[in-house]
Amino acid sequence: MSADAAKPPKRFYTAARAAPLDDGFAVMLDERPVRAPHKGRLILPCEALATLVAAEWAAQGQTVELARMRATRLAFTAADRVAVARDETVAEIVQFAGSDLLCYFAEAPQGLVQRQTARWRPLLDWADRALGVRLEPVAGIIHRPQPAESLVRIQALCAETDDFTLAGLAYATALYGSAVLALAVWKHELSGEAAFELSRLDEAFQQEQWGVDDEAAARTAGRRQDAVLVENWFSALRN
C-alpha cells in the first residue's frame, strides 16, 4: 500500500446531521446519506443512534479519521456483518459466556481474591436473579463448563434483539471478556465505564503493585473510550 493510499480521506462535506430516511434514520453529509461499505445507505433504527453517529462525522477536521469513529464503525458492523450473520454473532457471545471472565476468580493473592469476590459475585447474582442466567464461578484458570440451560438462555436473550443491539452486545462482550458485563450495560445495571473497570480488576491490581508504563496507560485509555461508546450506544437505542 502506498503512503498516499494509507492517508485518511479529506473531509468532503460541510455539515452532518441525522434525518429520517426509508423506515429509519440516516446520517446526512450535506444532502447525501452515509453509505455502509457493503450494504449501500446506512439506515439506523432510531434518531438518537443516528445523532450519535452524525456527531462523529460533524467532529471531523480536515480529514475523516474513520479509525477513531467508534460509533460509525460499529454501525457499519451492524449493517454489513451482523445483519447477514446473526446466528454466528449470537454464537460468539454464547462462547464468551461459556468461559466468562467473571467466573474465574484468582487463587491468590488474597487482596485480589477479596476484591473479585466483592465486585464480581454481585453481578453473577444479578444475572441469575434478573436474567435467569446462572453461571458457576471457579478458583483458578481450569475451564469449568457452565450450565447448558444458562447458555441457552443467553442465546435466547441475544437472538431476540435487533441487529444494532446485537452488534453492541457482541462488541461489549469482546471488550469486557464477559457476556454478563455486556448484558448488564445493555440492561442499564452498570455504566459502560463501571463494567470496564470490573473487567480489569486483575490488571488494575497488578498496576497498583508494580506501576503503569506509558504503553499500557494508552491502551487502557483507548479501551475506556470503547466502554464509553458501549454505554452511549445502548442509551441511544433505548431512546
Secondary structure by P-SEA (a helix, b strand, c coil): ccccccccccccccbbbbbbcccbbbbcccccccccccccbbbbccaaaaaaaaaaaaacccccccccaaaaaaaaaaaccccccaaaaaaaaaaaaaccccccccccaaaaaaaaaaccaaaaaaaaacccbbbbbbcccccccccaaaaaaaaaaaaaccaaaaaaaaaaaaaaccaaaaaaaaaccccaaaaaaaacaaaaaaaaaccccaaaaaaaaaaaaaaaaaaaaaaaaac
